[in-house]
Amino acid sequence: MRLSFLSRLFRRPAAPASGDLAFDRLVEKFSRISYLAEQKAVLDVVEKAPVGICITNEQRLFEYVNPAYCRIYGYTWEELVGGPFVIVVPPEGRQAMEELHDRFMRQEYELAGEWDVVRKDGTRLRILANAAYVLDERYRPRKITFVLDVTARRRAEAELAHCKVELEAAVAEIMALRGKVDALTPRQPPASPLEK
């Protein structure tokens, strides 16, 4: 199923005819074998990619998801393919994402950004997503979306910002205490160079 979808999506045009029927058949056969090998290589790359990849259609349904996409969201391939893509969108954001998807499919522009999504178990994630517009063999639009989970990075950035605020407050408190200590400590005049 996975190979057949990608083969339809990335179909190669037929080889030109030479006039020799037997030769043309042989060229066509080798071309198909070569093309299938290329498709298998493409499928291997997509299946083994460390980023999530999904393909959706005009009806907002998943047509393909790679294993990384399934891992990010906690679903199986069978649970996603054929279903609506908004299954991974929080309920409050579904209508907006459907509208963005529809605009994307009509206008052929790329969509990139960070989005809040939800895993099968209800856990909220932050993803970085980018999309590409392609046409299948029948010239129907498809959206290929590339997804990277940036939840941990965002958490680390938020924690770092919080630590920075706490550190700045601690430094300000230390400086205030130092000022109080300096005010209570009698100042001694600087030693004269002759007093050595």
N, C-alpha and C positions, 0 to 999 in steps of 0.2 A: 504493500500500500504506500509506504513512504517513498520508495524509489519511483513508483508509477506517477505519483503527483509531481515530483521534481522533474521527471522526464517530460511530462506535459508542459511544465512551466518553462523549461529550458530546451525546447525542441529545436533541432538543427535542420536547416533547409536541405532538401534532397540534392545529391551530387548531380552536376550537369551531365547530360547524355552525350556519348561519343558517336553513336550511330551503330556500334557493334553491340548487338543484344547480349551476347554472352559476357563480353567485357563489362558492359553496363551493369549487369546483374552481379558480377563479381565485385565491382567497385561499390555497388549499393550494399552488398553483404558486408564487405570489410568496413565500409563507412558506418553501418549500423553497429557492428562489433566494436569499432573504435569509439563510437558515440556512447554506447552502453558502458564501456570502460571509463570514459570521461564522466558520465553521469554517476557511476559508482564512486569515483574519486570525489566528485562534488558532494555527494551524499555523505561520504565519510567525513569530509571537512565540516559540513553542517552538523552532523550528528555528534561530532567530537568537540565542537567549538565550546569554549568555556563561558560564552555568553548565551543567554536565552534567545532563541529565534522562534518567531511564530509567523504564520501567514494567515491573513484573514481576507474574506471576500466582501462583496458589496452588501450582503445580507448580515454583515457583522459576525459571521461565524468563523471559528477556527477551521482552517483546512490542513494545517500542519503545525506541529510544535516539536522542537528538538528536546533531547533529554535534559539539557541545562535549564530550559524553560520550565519543564516539569518539576525539576528539583527546586527552583526558586519558589514556585507557587505551591508545591506539595501535592500536586495532582498527577495522575497517570495520563499517558497519551490518550487512552481510550475515554477518560473522563472529560478531556478538553476538546478533542477533534470532533467537529460537527456541532459543538455547543457555542453559545454566545461568548464573545470575548470579554464582555463586562462581568463575567463570573469572578474575575480577578480585580475588579474595581470596587472600592467601597460603595455601599448603596447611595450615599449622598453625592457621589461623583459620577454615577452611571450615565445620567442624561447628558451631562456635559461631554463625557468621553464619546458617547454615541454621536453627538453632533460634530465633534472634532474628527471622528473617523469618517463620517459622511462627507464632510468638507474636503478631507484629504483625498477621498476616492473620486470626487468630482474635479478637484483642481490640480491634482498631481504634484503637490508641494511636499517637501520633507518636513516632518514633525520631529522636533528634538526637545528634550527637557527632562526635568525631574518630576516624578509623579508618586502619589501615595497609592499603594495597592494593598490587597489583602490576600493572604494565603488561605488554603483550604481550611486550616485549623483556626482561622480568625485572626492570626497574627498580622499586624500592620507592618508593611515594609515601605522603604523609600527606594525607588528605582530611577536609574538614568536610562532613558529610552530614545532611540532614533529610528526612523522609518524610511523605507524606500518604496517607491511606486513602480510596479511592474505590470506587464500585460501577459496573460497566459496565451496558450496556442489559439484560442478563439478571440483574442484581443479584449478579454474582459479584465478590468483592473483588479489588482491584488495589492495588498499592503504587507510588506515584509517588515516586521518590527524586531529590533535588536535590543535586548534588555540586560542591564547590569544592576545587580543588587548593591546599592550604596548605603544601606541602612547602618552598617557598622561604622562606615566612614563618617556619616552624619552624626551618629551618636558620639564618636570620638571628637569631632569638631565641636559639638555642643558641650561636651565635658571639658575640653580644652578652654573654651570661652568662659565656662563657669570657673575653672581653676584660675584663669587670668584675672577675673573679677575678684576672687578671693585673695589672690596674691597681691593685687593692687591695694585692696583694703588692709591687708596685713602690713604692707610696706608703709601705708599712710599712718597706721596705728603706731608702728615702730618709730616713725619720724616724729609723731606727736609726743610719744614717750621720751624720745631723745631730747626734744625741745624742753620738756618739763624737767628732765634730769639736768640739762645744761642750765636751766634757770635757777635750780636749787644749788648747784655746785658753784662755790665762789671761784671767781676767775683769778688766776695768778698772773701777775704781769709777766711778760716774756723775759726770759733770762738775758741778762746783759752779756755781751761777748767777753767782758772783762772778768766775769764771775767764774770762770773755768778754773 
